[in-house]
Amino acid sequence: MHATTHATTHAFESLTPDVVLDALASVGLLGDGRLQALSSYENRVYQVHLEDGRAVVAKFYRPERWSEAQILEEHAFSAELMAAEVPAIGPLVLGGQTLHHFGGFAFSVSPRRGGRAPELDDLDVLEWIGRFLARIHTVGAAKPFATRPALNVQTFGIDSREWLLAHDKVPLDVQSAWERVSQNAINIIATYACLTGAKGQKDSKNSENPDSIAVLRLHGDCHPGNILWTPADVPASAGPGPHFVDLDDARMGPAVQDLWMLLSGDRAQRTRQLGALVDGYEQFRSFDRRELALIEPLRTLRLIHYSAWLARRWDDPAFPINFPWFGSSDYWQGQVQMLEEQVEAMGELPLVA
């Protein structure tokens, strides 16, 4: 069974270049006609050149994904980070507002920032990123989100699994195997108190300390594509080093969520990378080593959530075009294999830093 497209028109199909330019004009930004779509599947993001010579980035939010209150919490978090001189790129305040509405869409406008992908095989770069992640988390720990969801076994694991099965997204020839291994994985992840939302619950993976690992406001999706790097020898208004973009997935969770996606390679390579990240991190904020046991559970949750994310978005024309392999038996058999590997990985000793 392959996922199929819907006959109905998706909301983003009405977001034409003219609508984008008219939306910007509605907040006093006049485009000169040059508009470039940037890489984004969840939302629609455009770089727009203005008549006054500036360039901005306009982000049109996917309808019905976040509430207005949840989007404004993201904007407020960005503003807190920028006020603390953390190099996060947040929306401009236009007419006293960061969130605007036009043509049935909610949108925001941010300054354009250049940069390239960080060189994650350079331990000095990782240490630099670690320092700024600690500063993000210092701000993030100051207070919790009120409306944005947490990253936990329910939101990423159980809800995703139940939706996929209820909507018959897993082919019958793979369904029983995927159903079994995904449930097995979720059962293991549910033994970690901080991934169930429990407070003060005994963590079965660290019996000598019954306190639950702290959760705080995170970037949430801190993969290399969401970090722009400006070399020290290149002039930039925001200064050299890392600049964090796209807080769209900001939510509550353990600090290590913002570190593990920057690790790659074999165990020895990941250990070195983690050591550099934590060395930088601890120049500004202590890091709870118990969280290292969460890396493989968090990776497993991301696998399950990613399948559900693709399936839930399949009526968006951009998804069948960009993910043509999704939904086939081969895809799901690959998921079964990866989840089996993750079950094994969750039983191994965690990385050390």
N, C-alpha and C positions, 0 to 999 in steps of 0.2 A: 504493500500500500504506500503510495506516495501522497504527501500532502497536496491538496488541491486548492486552487484559487477560488475566490468568491466572485459571483457575477456583479455584486454591488460595487459602486464606485467608492474608492477609499477617500477619506477626507483630504489627504495630502495631494490628491490629483487636482484639486481646485486651487492649490497654492502655486500659481503661475508666477513668472518673473514680474509681471505687472502688479500682481497682488503684493509681492514682496516690496517692490518700490513704493507702492501706494501706502503700505503699512508704515514704512520708514518716514514717508512724507507726513503721515498723520502725527508723528512725534517731532516734526521739525527737521528731519534729516533728508536732504534732497540728493538722491542718487544721480550719477552722471550716465547711468545706463549700463555700466560694467558690473556684472554680477557673476560670481563663481560659486557653485555648490561645493561645500566642503564635506569630507567624509563623515557621515553620521547616519546610522540606521534608525535609531530610536526616535530622533527628532529630525527636523530639516534645518540645516545650518548653511548660511550663505555669507561669503565675503562680498561686501558692497563698497564700491568706490563712490565717494560723495563729491558734489560739485565744488566744495571748498578744499579739495585735495586730500582730505583724510580718507582712511578706509576703516570700516567697522565690520563686526561680525554679528549678524542677526540670527537669532535662534528661535524657531517656531516650534512650540512644544506639541508633542503628540497628544491629540485630544483624548480626554478621559483617562490619561495615565496618572497624573498627579492632580490633586486639588489645588486651588489657588493658594490656600494656606500652606500647603506643602512646598510649592514653588517659592513662595515668599520666605519660607524658612531656609531654603537653599541660598536665596539671595542674601538673607541676613547673615548666614554663616560666612559667605564670601566677604561681606562687608567687615565682619569681625576679623577675619584673617588679614584683609588688606590694612585695617586699622592697626593691626599688630605687626605690620611690615613683613608679612609672609607673602611670598610671590605667587599668590593665587590671582586668577583673572576673573573678576566678577562683572556684573552688568552695570552699565552707566545709569545714573539717575537723570531721567528726562522728564521735565514737568513735574518734579517731585516724586516720580514713581520709577521703579525698576521693572515692573511687569505691565505690559500694555496689551490691548485687545484690538483686533482689526479683522474683518471678514470671517469671523467665527474662530479665529485663532488667538491664542495667547502667545506673546513673544517678548523677547528681551533683546537688548543691543549691548554688545561689549566692545571695548577697544581691540583692534587687531594687534597681536603680538607675534613676531616672527620667532623662529627657532627650529632646531633640528632634533631628531631622536637622540636621547642620551646614550653614550657609549657605556653600556652596562658591564662590559668586560674590564673597564677601568675602575679599580677599587677606590681611587680618589673621587671619582664621580659618584659612586655609590655612597661613600661617606658623606659627601656634600648633600646628596638627596636625603640621607638619613637625618642629617641635622634639620632640614626643613620639614621632614615628616614629624619630627619631635615637636617642632614649633606649631605645626598644624594641630597636633594632638593636645598640646598645652591649651590652645584656644578651644578645641573640641571638648575638653574635659571640664570646661568652666560651667557648662549647664547642658542639659539633655535637649534633644529635639522633642517638641510637644506633639507634632502631627506626622512626622515621617516615620516609616516603619523601621524595625530593627532587622539586622541580618542574623537569622537564626534558623534552626532546623525546621521550624514551622513555615516561615515565609519562603525560604529558598528550597527546602527539601520536600516536606509533606505536601504543601499546597501545590507545588509544581508537579509532583508525582501523581497526586489525585486528579489534577486537571488533565494531564496527558492520558490517563487511563479512562477517565469519564468521557473524554472526547474521541476515544478510539484512535489516538495518534500513533500508537505503537503497533506495527504489523503483527498479525496473528502468529506468524511463524517465529517471531522473536519475543512476543509479549510475555509468556510465562517466565522465560529466562530473565528478561529485564525487570519484570515485576519482583521476582525473587531477589536478585542481586541489589536492586535499588532499595528494597525494604531492609535487607541485611545491612547495607551501608547506613541507612537512616537510623537503624537501631543502635549502631555503634556511635554515631554522632550524638545521639540523644543522651549518651552517658556524660557528656560535657555540660556542666551546669550553665556556663555562660552562653552556650548556644541553644539553651532551652528557655532563656528568660528567667531562670530561677535565681533567687537572691540568697546568698549565704548557704547554698546547698553544698553538700560534700562533693568534691570533684573526685570521681573514682579513679582518675588517672594520676592523682597526686594526693594520696591519703594523708600525708603529714601536714597538709595545710587545707583545712576545710573551707576557707574563705573562697567565695566565687570570684573569678577573674573579672576585673572591671570592664565595663563597656562605655564607650564615649562616641561623640560625633566624629565620623570618619569621612575621608574623601570617598571611600567605598568602592571605587573602581580604578585603583591606582596601578594600571598597567603602563608599559613604556609609551604607548600611544597617547596617553594623557599627560605626559611630561614633555614640555618643550625645553630644549637646552640651548642657552646662549653662551658661546665660548667667551672666555675672559678677554680675548683680544678683539672682540667684535663690539663696537659701540651699540648700546641698546638703552632705551629709556627706562626699562625695568631693571637694568643691571644684569651682570653675568650670572650664570648658574641655572638652576632648574626653575621653571615656571609651571605651576599646576593648573590644568584646564579641566573643564567639564565636571562640575560637582553635581551633575544631574542624578547620580546614584548615591549621593551622600545619605548616610543613615547611621543608626547606632550599631556598634559592634566592637569586638576586641581590636586593640591597636595593631596586632600582627596582620590583620586583613590588608592593611595598606603597605605591608612589606613583602608578603610572600609572592605576589605576582611579578616582582622584579627579579626573582631568582630563576635560573635556568641551568641546564647542563646536568652532569652527573652529581652524585652526592658530595664529592670533594669540592667541585666547583661551587655548588650551592652553599656549602659550608663557608667557603671563603667570601662569597658575595654577602651572605648573611652577616658574617663577622664585620665586614666593612660598613654595612648599613647600621648595625647596632652600635658600632664604635661611634659613628656620627650621631646617631640618635641620642646616645647617653651623654653627649656633651651638653644637651639641653634638658633631657628628661629621662628618668629611670625606665628601664624596660623589664617587664615581668617575664622571666625566662620560662615560666609555666606555659606561656602562650605559644611557645614553639611546638608544643604538642597539638596545637589547633591547626597547623598549616595543612596537613593532609585532610582533616575533616572539612576545612574551608574550601580546599580544592575540589573535594567530592561534591559539596553543596553547589559549587559553581557549575560543575558538569551537569547536574540534574536540572538546575535552574536555566542553564543555557538552552537545553533541549526544549523546555517549556516556553522560553522566550521566543525562540524561532517559530514554534507552532502557533503561539498566540498572535504572532505578527504576520501570519502567512497571507492575510487578505491585503496587506500592503504590497503593491506591485514591486517595490524595491527588493523584497525578500526572495521571491522565486528567481529573480534575475541574479542576485548576488549569492544565493545559497542553493544552487540547483541540486546539490547532492543531498539536501536534507529530506528526511522522510522515507528514504528507501530502506529496504531490509538490510542492505550493507551498512548504512549509517547506524541503524539500531544495533546490529551485531557488533559494530565497533564500540558502541556505547556500553554494551554488556561487558566486553573485554576490558575497557578502561575502568569500569566500575569494579570489576573483579580485581584489577590491579590496585585500585584505590583501597579496597577492603584489606588487601595484603599490606599496603603502605601504612594504613592506619594502625596495623599491629606491630610495626617496626618502631625502634627507638627514634625519637624526634631528632632533628638537627640540633647542633650545639653551637652557641655563640658566646 
